[in-house]
Amino acid sequence: MTALEKAAAGERLTSDEALALYTEAPTQVLGRLADAARARRHPDRVVTYIIDRNVNYTNVCVARCNFCAFYRQVGSADGYVLGFDEIFSKIDETIGVGGGQILLQGGHNPDLPITWYEDLFGAVKARYPDFKLHALSPPEVMHISRMAQLPVPTVIKRLIAAGLDSIPGGGAEILVDRVRKLLHCDGKATADEWLGVMREAHRAGLRTTATMMYGTVETLDERLEHMFRLRDLQDQTGGFTAFIAWSFQPDHTELGLEHGITLEATGVDYLRTLAVARLVLDNFDNLQSSWVTQGGKVGQLSLLFGANDMGSVMIEENVVRAAGAAYCMDELEIVRNIEDAGFIARRRNMHYDVLGDPIFRERDVPRMLSLARARADGDTSVPAELVNYAARSRAGKDARNQRPELTIEE
């Protein structure tokens, strides 16, 4: 049986068969195969989406990945940490438009100990008991583990006790260490470490997502190795709810400016990658469209290339916008794209439980024509609660010494 025949029959592909489809199958054929695979798993033609908000609690980061335009070095005048009240305000706005969750991720800030995360999560849950925290990618968990000198399972256990509900799949990039070394992201987490955090999260009862950033220095074989490593872990744990792929955004990044990778992967490459992922990841129920990097129309077309979910309304986004992507779609626009493609739009939560029809059809919701930012330009305020946490970095200690109201006995 050929790779094409196996894919059409819904049988599990080998890496060689997947590569043959990736390199040789016409795009429209890949699309038909992926659409058929989606239909077998989701025959009701429902396409879901979630109303939540990307909250980047700090941009200070010691990882220094060369594909990232968002991070700032420790001590940078442009570095920030959001205050608890700022995060509460963002949650209030999210609830106001029908959301029940935030996606909370940030830089690897050495001046935020594990107790800061525990206190934040506890404060959120005390104020919003039913609100969900989809928070801290595997590299962030690794960073907290190293800073606290605690094993990953202990860190996860403590964060769950504080209020963590699920873990996003950020920081995966490509799960091949050759690539990770070239991207300067192996220090934040090797491929095995990323997968190890997810394994421990699944063992602890958390559900997580999985991602892939492609279009940098990886080969097609390495993209497939990434997918097959995810498939293997999903076979073991069943803990992933969804897979999300997006293309590298080169603007303002070291990789783009200094290493000559200045062109984003094409929309056709995205659709082919998505289709292959639907065929390879036969144990993943859900594939998200990455409209935030591809735009609404390619996002809509992705529903015919294997995606069954339009991802998040988002409300706020800072990371890919720092690298030049600035697409925005509110709930009305997402639903319009879903329905114009011939599907039925339904709201969901992180576990892919369907919550109901679009909120804007139940009550008036203000239109959102641009994504919010972490902070207004020029806002250099320092959260008052940082007085409760000792600085770890030299720059952090110096800053505290210059502001006596923020010093703490160590």
Beta strands, then each sheet from edge to edge (+ up, - down):
strand 1: 46-50
strand 2: 53-56
strand 3: 101-105
strand 4: 132-135
strand 5: 166-167
strand 6: 207-214
strand 7: 240-247
strand 8: 286-288
strand 9: 309-312
strand 10: 344-348
strand 11: 354-356
sheet 1: 9+ 1+ 10+ 11-
sheet 2: 2+ 3+ 4+
sheet 3: 5+ 6+ 7+ 8+
end
